[in-house]
Each structure stands twice: as structure tokens, then as C-alpha cells.
Amino acid sequence: MRLFFTLAFFAALSLAVGIMLSGDDQDVDWLVAGGLFGVALAGEGVRLWLRRGRARSRESSGI
């Protein structure tokens, strides 16, 4: 559920930045908005990957 809210927040934020950077065109700068959302997706993916890696390292006893 946290992932959904985080991605929804970054989607709205990316869309807002795309609208603000569009200027007088009254259109969304989709390249900027998509790039920012891509960075957010990559960051969340890395966060989940690191969390899963730490969980795996706790499972192994090391003996």
C-alpha cells in the first residue's frame, strides 16, 4: 500500500512539474514529467531491492 501512495504522489508531482514547465503552450511537457516519474520508479525499485537484500542476509545464519 505504501508503494501505491508513493508512486501516486510522485506521479502527481511529476505531472505538476510538467505543467509548470510547459509555459504558454497549455500542454504538459511529457518528456520532463515522464523522466521525473521514471526516476521515482527507479528509486522505489532500488529501495525495494535493497530491502529484500537485507532481509535475505538476515535469514542466513552464516554458520
N, C-alpha and C positions, 0 to 999 in steps of 0.2 A: 504494500500500500504506500510505503514511503517513496518507493521508486516512481510510482504513478504521480504523486504530488510534486516530486522534484522535477520530473520531466514536464509536467503541465506548467509549472512555474517558469521553467526555462523556455518553454515554447512561447508562452505569453510575453516574456521578457524579450526574446529574440524578435518576435513579431513587432513589438513596440519599437525596438531599435530600428528595425527595417522600415517602419512607417516614418519614424523621425528622420531617418537619413534619406528618404525618398525625395525630399524637397518639395517643389511645387507641382510635381507630376501627379499627385493624388493617387499614387500607386505604391505598392510595397516593394522595397528593394529586396527581392527574394534571394539574391546571391548572398547578401550580408546576413539576412535572417537565417537562411539555411546553414551558412557557415558557422554562425554562433550556436545554433541548435546542434550541429554536428560536434562542435567542441564539447557541449554539455553531454551529449550521448557518450562520447569517448571518455570523458571524465567519470561518468557514472559507471561505465564498463570497467575502467581501471579500478575504481573503488570496490566494485563487487568482486573483481578478480583478486585483489589484494586481500579482501576479507575472507574469501574462500581459501586462499593460500594459507592464511594464518590459522584458519580452522583446521586445515589438514595437518599443519605442523603440530598442533596440539594433540591430535589423535595418535600420532606415532609416539611410542614410548621412548624410542632412542636406545633401547637396550638390546 
